[in-house]
Amino acid sequence: MLYVDYAATTPLDPRVGEVMKPYEEAQFGNPSSPHRLGREAKSAVERARSQVATSIGASSPEEIVFTSGGTEADNLAILGYALENQEKGKHILVSSVEHHAILHPCEFLQKQGFKVTYLPVNSYGQVEPDEVKKSLTPETILISVMTANNEVGTLEPVMEIGRLAEEYGICFHTDAVQAFGQVRVRVKDFSCSLLTLSSHKIYGPKGVGALYVRKGTYLRSLLMGGGQERNLRSGTENVAGIVGFGMASQLAFQEYLPRSEHLKRLRDAFIARIREVFPEAILTGHPEHRLPGNAHFLFPDIPSESMIAGLDLEGIAVSAGSACASGSLEPSHVLKAMGIPAKLARCAVRFTFGMGNTLQDVDTLASAVDRIKSRLLAPSA
Ligand code: PLP
């Protein structure tokens, strides 16, 4: 299998698997237990918290809240902040290209009487900071714009938006799930109060993630129970998962530069090859300000499912974009927001490279696209 769907998930880095192993076996204690096994589990969780905090430049480990993944961290950011701070105002700004883990909580809040403004994006999928400024009202309490888009790979101007939010005293959240490990992610650069991470996108285990919560930012907990994670996320901690996530975060931070150089090399070689074999193909997203590992194409007249199935038959794994959009007939909300007509949006394929890929894979992939194109677009006799 040639895997080119690293934005969906990544395999476990063996160095991560190694540190997790003891906590899946002999060191199985509950961090809340008073005995030695419990204390050791607690120390392991706290070590991981420090690793995650350092990897994003947080001021202290207490600013990290472990969750079950990016989805829960996004839900906690939006719902937790809005519900806790509603006496200050009931208006939220989010980009129209956010993940559903942001958009669906916003829809829920609208039903609870909040006003949500969905910020438009330009044809590259970028929010214009001026749009943010224009949309602010005295009621605005929260702005959420992702660091990088999971479908088209566009990097958002989060530094400018963060500065604007700070200037107006508004909480800024950014979903850095896709960006972390590929580009520089430092909470101070983004002037953010909340930031979402997910472990399984950075060669860590699935089912674990974190929300960075800047000191002095107050959230309502969505889970009620034993009061773990400083009362913000009740439930016995996924110790092995958290230990793995800590290690994966440390590696993502230490290695993001060589990783991003490797990915960029593959991506640019692939884009060049597609331009040769399929000149009508349209690269979506920003030509430069994009994730190093992402090449998202529209292949006119070839429905996404046909290209994906054709590649799957050749043992190549790619997807259309977001997991929710693939397999459904609705074109993706991201492409729609970018002004791409529905017919063309149904011809989208997302190629996301990872550390397991080589330049040889790029050739294999481009040749497969070429063969599928010739087969599907051949004039009928
Ligand atoms: N946010 C973004 C931008 C994502 O790409 C994803 C996963 O696809 C998520 C959030 C959800 O993360 P998780 O799978 O850890 O729940």
Boltz pocket constraint, residues with backbone or C-beta under 6 A from the ligand:
constraints:
  - pocket:
      binder: B
      contacts: [[A, 7], [A, 8], [A, 68], [A, 69], [A, 70], [A, 71], [A, 72], [A, 74], [A, 99], [A, 101], [A, 146], [A, 148], [A, 149], [A, 150], [A, 175], [A, 177], [A, 178], [A, 197], [A, 198], [A, 199], [A, 200], [A, 207], [A, 208], [A, 209]]
      max_distance: 6.0
